[in-house]
């Protein structure tokens, strides 16, 4: 359990007694790094007055922006957060408050993502797939491919729009497709396979909106 100083004057500090009025139901909590393959516990901080606090974010984009893509986190409901605070003796929650050190953990590279086990898609579930931008819904979708650690061109598929934005950046174009059709999409794109929820290396992300929608499928980022 970490004991780090948090400024009491920082905006967004909420009393545990006010959680139901001040916090959304779905939150993303900062946790300690996993140890020996096990998830780390909720990260506990101390204010200048000695009060125990935890840091929560209302959106994954806010968490990544404040803490970086390498920050460990877990999703948590407001109800469960209240129980955790009671168990840990926490009296304050910092909502969308960046830790004093900012980005404390290095961002993982795509090459560090291990090979995935076979995944059985749910028929009606949507996957959010990295693509080239389109002018309209009548355009032919062109998926944007990235090399994995073996150099194979892969489709990047995410289980939510929030995951795609967090791990590819805010300028990545995407298309939503039913999960049971992802195999067909991979075959048509000419990719060697698909990665689910991978973290894209910082140098491979778009740094601005892409407007050249005519570019073909590529493994390189060109803004």
Long-range contacts (C-beta under 8 A, 24 or more apart in sequence): 1-32, 1-41, 1-43, 1-44, 2-32, 2-43, 2-44, 2-45, 3-44, 3-45, 3-46, 4-43, 4-45, 4-46, 4-99, 4-100, 4-101, 5-45, 5-46, 5-47, 5-48, 5-100, 6-45, 6-46, 6-47, 6-48, 6-53, 6-55, 6-92, 6-94, 6-97, 6-99, 6-100, 7-47, 7-48, 7-100, 8-47, 8-48, 8-49, 8-51, 10-94, 10-97, 11-97, 12-94, 12-95, 12-96, 12-97, 13-53, 13-92, 13-93, 13-94, 13-95, 13-97, 14-92, 14-93, 14-94, 14-95, 15-91, 15-92, 15-93, 16-82, 16-85, 16-86, 16-90, 16-91, 16-92, 16-93, 19-78, 19-81, 19-82, 19-85, 19-93, 20-78, 20-82, 22-95, 23-56, 23-58, 23-78, 23-81, 23-93, 23-95, 24-58, 24-78, 25-77, 25-78, 25-79, 26-58, 26-75, 26-77, 26-78, 27-56, 27-57, 27-58, 27-75, 27-76, 27-77, 27-78, 27-81, 28-56, 28-57, 28-58, 28-59, 28-60, 28-63, 28-73, 28-74, 28-75, 28-76, 29-54, 29-55, 29-56, 29-57, 29-73, 29-74, 29-75, 29-76, 29-81, 30-54, 30-55, 30-56, 30-57, 30-63, 30-67, 30-71, 30-72, 30-73, 30-99, 31-72, 31-73, 31-74, 32-72, 33-72, 33-105, 34-72, 39-72, 39-74, 40-72, 42-74, 42-84, 42-88, 44-88, 44-90, 45-94, 45-99, 47-92, 51-91, 51-92, 52-88, 52-89, 52-90, 52-91, 52-92, 53-90, 53-91, 53-92, 53-93, 53-94, 54-81, 54-84, 54-85, 54-88, 54-90, 54-92, 54-93, 54-94, 55-93, 55-94, 55-97, 55-99, 56-81, 56-93, 56-94, 56-95, 56-96, 57-95, 57-96, 58-95, 58-96, 59-162, 60-162, 60-163, 60-165, 60-166, 61-162, 61-165, 61-166, 61-170, 62-96, 63-166, 64-166, 66-96, 66-97, 66-98, 66-99, 66-102, 67-98, 67-99, 67-102, 67-103, 67-104, 67-105, 68-102, 68-103, 68-104, 68-105, 68-107, 69-107, 69-108, 69-166, 69-167, 69-199, 69-202, 70-103, 70-104, 70-105, 70-106, 70-107, 70-108, 71-103, 71-104, 71-105, 72-105, 107-199, 107-201, 107-202, 108-199, 109-199, 109-201, 110-146, 110-147, 110-148, 110-149, 110-195, 110-198, 110-199, 110-200, 110-201, 110-204, 111-148, 111-149, 111-201, 112-149, 113-148, 113-149, 113-195, 113-198, 113-199, 116-195, 116-196, 119-196, 121-179, 121-180, 121-182, 122-179, 122-180, 123-178, 123-179, 123-180, 124-178, 124-179, 125-159, 125-178, 125-179, 126-176, 126-177, 126-178, 126-179, 127-157, 127-158, 127-159, 127-176, 127-177, 127-178, 127-179, 127-182, 128-157, 128-158, 128-159, 128-160, 128-161, 128-163, 128-164, 128-174, 128-175, 128-176, 129-155, 129-156, 129-157, 129-158, 129-174, 129-175, 129-176, 129-177, 129-182, 129-185, 130-155, 130-156, 130-157, 130-164, 130-168, 130-172, 130-173, 130-174, 131-173, 131-174, 131-175, 132-173, 132-210, 132-213, 132-215, 132-216, 132-217, 133-173, 133-209, 133-210, 133-211, 133-213, 134-173, 134-175, 134-213, 135-213, 139-213, 141-175, 142-189, 142-215, 142-216, 142-217, 143-175, 143-185, 143-189, 143-191, 143-217, 144-172, 144-173, 144-217, 144-218, 145-189, 145-190, 145-191, 145-217, 145-218, 145-219, 146-195, 146-198, 146-200, 146-204, 146-219, 147-219, 148-193, 148-195, 152-192, 152-193, 153-190, 153-191, 153-192, 153-219, 154-191, 154-192, 154-193, 154-194, 154-195, 154-198, 155-182, 155-185, 155-186, 155-189, 155-191, 155-193, 155-194, 155-195, 156-194, 156-195, 156-198, 156-200, 157-182, 157-194, 157-195, 157-196, 157-197, 158-196, 158-197, 159-196, 159-197, 163-197, 167-197, 167-198, 167-199, 167-200, 168-200, 168-205, 169-200, 169-205, 169-206, 169-207, 171-205, 171-206, 171-207, 171-208, 171-209, 171-210, 171-223, 172-200, 172-205, 172-206, 173-210, 189-217, 190-217
